[in-house]
Amino acid sequence: MPSTSQLTSEVDKSGLRPFEKSKQIFEHNRKYIPGGVMSLPRRADPELAFECAQGAYIWDADGNRFVDYHAAFAPIILGHNDPHVNRAVADVIAQRASLFGSGTNSLEGKLAELMCAAIPVCEMVQALNTGTEATMAAIRLARGFTGRDHIIVMQGGFNGSHNDVACNVLTPLNVIGPRVSPGEYKYIPLGSGVPAPHSQLVHIVNFNDLDSVGYVCERYPIAALVTEPILQNIGIVKPQPGYLQGLRNLAEKYGFVLIYDEVKTGFRYSLGGYSQISGVKPDLAVFAKAMANGYPISALAGKRELMQLIADANAAKRPFIAGTYNGHPVSVAAAIATVERLMEGDGAVYRHMDRLGQKLQAGIESILRARGITGVVARQGSAFCIYFMDHEPRDWHDLAGHHDFARDLKMRRSMIDKGIYFFPVETKQCSISAAHTEEDIDQTLNALEDTLQQ
Ligand SMILES: Cc1ncc(COP(=O)(O)O)c(C=O)c1O
């Protein structure tokens, strides 16, 4: 790991850092990898290549150290390369566990038992590898259970990259049109390659809008409603009081399966997930990201009545849910170790992150006030987003119509130049980890003060 504890490269004439070695690596990689990067949403301006990470910090190829709030799009909850998690991974390799691809093992049973004990909605659990696989499996299970095809998803929600859900996140208002309620929006795919007829099964409504859910349920046989309980792919957009209970009531009334996509909310705020915090249980929930502090694993969890269908004796009733790498011992060991760390001291990690979150939020709000800048911090525990608007958004149209996107992007770029890594794409949510310290928060606030002064 480079020994440097700060930025090494000098700013250029435009006042920005050149990030020379990152540029060279990108140029090389572009010859062999589309866009130069193995997952295109990771590419942003500035184009950075990272070399290593420890705790709250990441180092780029030029040796610059950043306080990391990106957390790899949110999995990093304990800090990068947490020693306890890494030891568990090293141990499982030393014990010569392998991907047997046959039968079961006690490790996967241990993880499943831990999850069933910690997460109220989790009566049974199935491990997969990614959030995308988990929402795909949840929707398939819901369709198999109800015998219906249509689903409801949220405008501004992101639930993975398969055809059912790869749509309508940061949709420009001139594409999506004005706010509609009660009603639904057109399916706008996130890219090409989605067969047009498929979109007829997917209904997009506003978050926090029960009337629109009722409207769609009156017109189509709905198998499932999939929602992040907090929309965290457009920052932090929280459910209004009563909204999740309203969804629960509509699920009972119309017989659809209520699915929480807890890929980002799960494990981040409490071991029991956001369903525990809100007190409103879905029928199924999917987890990933913070579950294993960065190792690839996800989980589909839920009511026994539904989950048992995965192994139903009647093949015609059984949804096909399988995967070569499901329950890989390395990821399972990492998940168990992460859960163990999160359980330490009766949730000490959560209390630490929340304290830092409070300090950061208070500091940012005071800087905004002192400079007369219109802005709010939307925060849940360790996750937060700064919006340059006068209230916390309640749905995508509210956000898109009021937030100053240009200022947001400029702020992020300037923070990077000051050694603070806010991912440089507007409204991307930031995450604090257990490894962050009061000093990191102070450094972040100083950088923001300088940034907004500029
Ligand atoms: C809420 C949510 N669901 C699902 C996914 C898809 O997860 P993955 O990228 O692991 O497929 C993401 C990814 O960011 C997400 O934020």
PDBQT file of the ligand as one rigid body, heavy atoms in Angstrom, charges set to zero:
ROOT
HETATM    1  C1  LIG A 501     -31.386  -1.724  -4.807  1.00  0.00    +0.000 C 
HETATM    2  C2  LIG A 501     -30.608  -2.557  -5.777  1.00  0.00    +0.000 A 
HETATM    3  N1  LIG A 501     -31.116  -3.699  -6.231  1.00  0.00    +0.000 NA
HETATM    4  C3  LIG A 501     -30.453  -4.484  -7.082  1.00  0.00    +0.000 A 
HETATM    5  C4  LIG A 501     -29.210  -4.131  -7.538  1.00  0.00    +0.000 A 
HETATM    6  C5  LIG A 501     -28.461  -5.031  -8.487  1.00  0.00    +0.000 C 
HETATM    7  O1  LIG A 501     -27.406  -5.613  -7.818  1.00  0.00    +0.000 OA
HETATM    8  P1  LIG A 501     -26.150  -6.229  -8.632  1.00  0.00    +0.000 P 
HETATM    9  O2  LIG A 501     -25.404  -5.072  -9.201  1.00  0.00    +0.000 OA
HETATM   10  O3  LIG A 501     -25.393  -6.968  -7.579  1.00  0.00    +0.000 OA
HETATM   11  O4  LIG A 501     -26.705  -7.122  -9.667  1.00  0.00    +0.000 OA
HETATM   12  C6  LIG A 501     -28.627  -2.936  -7.101  1.00  0.00    +0.000 A 
HETATM   13  C7  LIG A 501     -27.301  -2.516  -7.568  1.00  0.00    +0.000 C 
HETATM   14  O5  LIG A 501     -26.847  -1.425  -7.369  1.00  0.00    +0.000 OA
HETATM   15  C8  LIG A 501     -29.345  -2.123  -6.198  1.00  0.00    +0.000 A 
HETATM   16  O6  LIG A 501     -28.852  -0.957  -5.741  1.00  0.00    +0.000 OA
ENDROOT
TORSDOF 0
